[in-house]
Amino acid sequence: MSPSQTDNKATPGAGPIEVPQGLYRKHPSEPHITGISHYRSLYSESIQHPDFFWSRFARQLLDWDKEFRTARSGSLANGDTAWFLEGRLNASYNCVDRHAINTPSKPAIIYVEDADGQTRVITYSELLRSVCKLSYVLRDMGVAKGHTVSIYMPMVPEALIAMLACARIGAVHSVVFAGFSAEALQGRILDAGCKLIITSDEARRAGKPISMKTVVDQALKFCPGVTGCLVFKRTGLTPTSWISPRDRWWHEEVEKWPGYMPPEDLPAEHPLFLLYTSGSTGKPKGLVHTTAGYLLGAAASTKYVFDLHEQDVFFCAGDIGWITGHTYLCYGPLLLGSTTIVCEGTPTFPSPFRYWNIIEKHQVTHFYTAPTVLRLLKKAGSEPSPNQVSKLRVLGSIGEPIAPEVWLWYYESVGKKEAHIVDTYFQTETGCHALAPLAGVTSTKPGCASVPFFGVDPVIIDPISGTEIVSCNQEGYLAFRQPWPSMARSVWGDHTRFIKTYFNQYKGYYLTGDGAYRDSEGDYWICGRIDDVINVSGHRLSTAELEAALLEHPAVSEAAVVGVSDEMTGQALSCFVSIKDGHKDDSTLNKTAISYIRKAIGGFATPKYFIVVSDIPKTRSGKIMRRILRKIFEGEKENFGDVSTLINPASIQTVIEEVETFR
Ligand code: 6R9
């Protein structure tokens, strides 16, 4: 069953690295996919007979209240695909009840507190009880099927319980990353039309309490539609501001209700959640994911990409506020009835060995994190001992490109060449993995996203001609030419934007927004965004949103933000601003202008460089030439490509001089 043993000497560019033999030695049985030919036959079936393929998977992986008859309707060209019509099911039943019936005392969630305080284990039967009690509370607070609920929570099990309780009663959750500012939270609450918000008094991060409820209070000042605020007491350290009857304590409310509530049976296409993400225009978009298709993608990819088995312990270090946290911290592992770790706090407090200690203590088999975390730990010289990672079979990477030297460090120093590295590529929009190696099956190459997942039919589009590039090693735009069940169905409240953003540019394709190429062995390599999205430590940020925040500053007349490469964060934000006549570039401008970004988006979007320039290169139609600014920042002095459309060509020279003075 296992591929032949090879010398796992990993050298960049030395060709594929086979599945490490240690994975098979540690395996509880054998991988779900028994070899590359098994993958190939399943994959080709998923492309040639997608309806048949996904119907079979849907019956195997999900429990239905009512069978579906139609596998799929609609098309990519019209951006209106829907799956498993007529079918009815419930997400929380699939994640909780069916395991609470079969394995009630099995740990569903292991919670590791910030700074490695307490550990709390929640079994499947306890999870069911908590989800049901909270479902009653939500109903009691006026939430009904189809209502939207905002969840602004730290990394605590209650965040997952809140998501599952929404799903149980058919409410649509919209989790907002706890690092977002009050203004950003408010925008998302208003756009989603939320009725209720679930939050906590405070969060804990690196030993310090961080206020959450005060941020929510500020956000709710202009959200008249929100009639309830449920507050989980995380620390109880600081007196919490209270507005009655809007605010209620979680612990007081759940006390009032019984431990079981039957789940709502919901149509397959009922919206399960919204998740806001940045695109190339200013306003974040709430991608809509629906119940059956999303759950199927989550279950199938967790099972086959990670080769997750029921007795495995999955540690996804990503935040619940991102799609990675939704799919691979909450839904995927719970759908499969395994154990998921909820880890609060930071990777380096109380020590940079924290993650390895957690992996050892809880016998983690799968670890999933972003390259930015790996760079941090590598720099800190943090390596586990072989004993600590003796159960680890799979090491996942997500969110941004992983440099070969970081990949090799992950493989050799963390995995001890006994765990399979899976560099997974996906997006909020795809719901689950789109390109990825398969644990225990495919050979891997450092920095390569490998092969398409089931049902994903990738193409590389020539940006000029709009035709498919068939030759290898030629970069173009990554697109998919076939729908798959877990793809987002719409942008909340703006279906036209959904169609325009993803389906109109090249008819019949879903456009990812990333550049990529296919190598001579058919493996895919991601080259980075082709639009105005910047990826800082795995956070997707829109240049338009950042620039709009800077332009709010009374002294700023023009602003351009570009992503420049950075050793630690992958990309860093570099702001170029020109100032209005009558205003001065004094020593405070930098700080105050950046505070506008922190206020509009959040601290995680803080720029690294802030350069005042006299003029910003623009086209005649007023478009900022970010490409030129990026090149100047990288030290380029002459080769700027086509500059014929610039309205102010002399600005290039002045910016070069101003950047030199800045350095
Ligand atoms: C899951 C997630 C999506 C964007 C995506 C791409 C980048 C994600 C990657 C990767 C290179 C990988 N990205 N995985 N780039 N290699 N393995 O991050 O979702 O927040 O929507 O971001 O992240 O640019 O388009 P999301």
Residues whose N, C-alpha, C, O or C-beta is under 5 A from the ligand:
A	BS01	6R9	I323 T324 S397 I398 G399 E400 P401 D423 T424 Y425 F426 Q427 T428 T512 D514 I526 R529 G538 R540
